[in-house]
Amino acid sequence: MVNEHSQATEHGQRRMPEVTVCLPTLGRDASRLRRCVDSVKAQSDCAKLDIVLVDNSLNGIERIDGVSHHRFFGINLGYVGSIEIVRRSTKAPYLWAVQDDMVAFDGTLRHLLKRMASEPDLGAISPIIDDGGGATMISRRAGFRRSTSRGGRPWEIWPKRPISVDEVDPSQNFDFVFSSGTLYRMAALNEIGGFRTEMYPLTHVDIDIGYRLNESGWRSRVCPEAVMHHKKGGSTRQTLLRVSSRLNTPLLDEMTVKTRAKEEIDLNEWRPMVERMSHLFYLLAEDYEQQLKSVRADSTAEIKLMQESWSWRITRPLRWCWNILSRFTPSGVE
């Protein structure tokens, strides 16, 4: 099968791709990845696509039909490394960030490109995400920068509560949009130097890129007509997300980051160690969550046995009386 990227035009020349799709994967779920690729390929009716699969698996996964480039380095580049390495290698005017647990609905890319074409200072346009409920309500799609002097997180999520799609104002500007499914203008990304790889492996990459786009005069918006499905958490462990957030949040405010001069080493000499370590963090998070699920299952089973015991049933009236009395007992009185 001839790759779409290498097909010639009727004039005997290769068409330059209009959209480069960055699709990082750990290759954990082949059928899920296949669905994602198929849904992206279906968007080629509106633009010439160059689908770049960044294979972050340990030993490499089988090639998939329809993928223009299957890039395997033997190292887990994480989300930020994957999207940045694709940005540096493409000459397409647009970069589409797609995760392997996403599915693009019909017309998604067409709507995103239409907005880009009509608004020259638009640096990022994000679809809304369907969680399986028909995309009638949306949540956590964009946000605004907050002053760090106010305490707490230096950003505010939009919308604060789930809202209907009809409530989305397509002209509203945001300080950042979440990168899952977002279409970026390459001119804007190149102007600000692309994605910061120090935010490896993931988390808050979209917030950082949004801040920097905004500071350079590029706008970020949400497109209510474009819809994608995203099985949130399907590709990343929650444990890893929490730890990455703790590491990367300070990077959003460079004034809080203090660094010291580093000694130089020959990284090629240490390459085997770095390659293995790049996979270690994900495997640790996976193992931890499996153990946590096992502990929770055991605890739930023990609680159920206790609640079904004769002693628990016979003391139920006493517990009921105690709960009633405790409501009228002044605090601090035993």
Summary of the structure (lengths in Angstrom):
residues: 334
radius of gyration: 24.2
end to end distance: 78.8
largest distance: 90.0
contacts: 952
relative contact order: 0.12
helix: 43%
strand: 20%
